[in-house]
Amino acid sequence: MIFNFILSTGIALKTVTAMNFEIQMFKDKDFVYIDYVAKVKDTGEIFDTTIEEEAKKANIYSNNVKYEPKLVILGEHSIISGLEEAIYQMNAGEEKEVEIPPEKAYGKKDPTKVRIVSLGDLKKRGVNPYPNMMVRFTDGSVATVKSVTGGRVVLDFNHPLADKTVIYKVKVVKVLQDEKDKVKAVLEKWLGKNNADKFGIELGEDKKNLKITVPKDYYKVEDFQLVIYMLARDIINYVLPESVVSFIENFQKDTFS
Amino acid sequence: MIFNFILSTGIALKTVTAMNFEIQMFKDKDFVYIDYVAKVKDTGEIFDTTIEEEAKKANIYSNNVKYEPKLVILGEHSIISGLEEAIYQMNAGEEKEVEIPPEKAYGKKDPTKVRIVSLGDLKKRGVNPYPNMMVRFTDGSVATVKSVTGGRVVLDFNHPLADKTVIYKVKVVKVLQDEKDKVKAVLEKWLGKNNADKFGIELGEDKKNLKITVPKDYYKVEDFQLVIYMLARDIINYVLPESVVSFIENFQKDTFS
């Protein structure tokens, strides 16, 4: 409605409006930091948040979680699709409440993922099941115990939030523009902030060359070659597609002492 | 005797002689390539050689062995001590026959390393033992079957050449002087010649900086970080103790396609 109205008022205004749209709406590969509080629509139960105070209020606070704005690289699909789609339509600084149906959140329930196993079998594996208990198996799969009756246990391997409509109160708190900041964000995503700070990042004037110096701490980390590979891939995919990205390790006598 | 005689002939001759000694005798960290034929003194049986023709003559030729001069970095202790000691005393191009007692070859026999196991036990592991058979166990240990009598098998975990005096006919075929050649030799030692050829080696004029460019082939090799660590350690230990040795991996868009 508003858009149509502006269109009808003449060329000058139209141009300005178009520019505003370009500046404010996000596009693929944008680096956006969000804060959010997520709840189940039916029950109002808060199940996730980036804000320490909100986590405490909702009684889901954990010492293992770092409460800080979350990096979303648009197009990376690292968050549920409904939330990512919503962010594309937001502006920096904007806050919004988004209702997301199961299809764009944690999926519909798959009845074939509900299985009956024997109580004795679980006990042999050291699990003493009770309703609503979460059980993690050695293959990485996680199930919720639905019921324990007689010798039978009903396990549900669906995501606990399957079939739920969820509501995210989300705010875009920061948007990165500078390539070096984005490279740093990629390092932080894979390695954590404290570790990322130790890497040297040097971006050539023409942005065709990025040199990343690996700190000594990583010289004896077995699978670090694969980390370098993933870092390089993300940097080239999302930040500097036309650059040579070099990882450099400098050894000298005292490296080995 | 000769040395004493020269000493008594005056200062000029002494100096020249001392220089000759320095040039021709080897020292720690020298990179020396040798060819050899090794045999057991008692039996005359040839058990190892770097020369294809000799291996064929002795009926020990194997398709899995690369017959070529062997790199010895003096002081690295990568070969039996008696042979390494002998090489220190040789000159480039010199050929020599060295008799090496067990203590400086493959050790004395340790009677506690001879064990009796049950035939049934070995058969359960899929081993059908017969005298002189070599058996490799999952922990990496290797034993020789000494006898199979009744249900009992005598296994000898001593080195097959323990207690043997060995004779090496050894020739120093090449000595490396140039640092870049030595770096390349270290790469070849760890990675094989074909792979080493793909690395870029750039040594600064003042020899304070060595840049090694890793080829794309290694970007997805899981434990390559540890290989880099060992290469850097060897290069600094044996070739360029005062340099910064940099390993560089260059990624760009087409690295991932």
Interface residues (C-beta under 8 A of the other chain):
Chain A: Y218 Y219 K220 V221 E222 D223 F224 Q225 L226 I228 Y229 A232 R233 I235 I236 P241 E242 S243 V244 V245 S246 F247 I248 E249 N250 F251 Q252 K253 T255 F256
Chain B: Y218 Y219 K220 V221 E222 D223 F224 Q225 L226 I228 Y229 A232 R233 I235 I236 N237 P241 E242 S243 V244 V245 S246 F247 I248 E249 N250 F251 Q252 K253 T255 F256
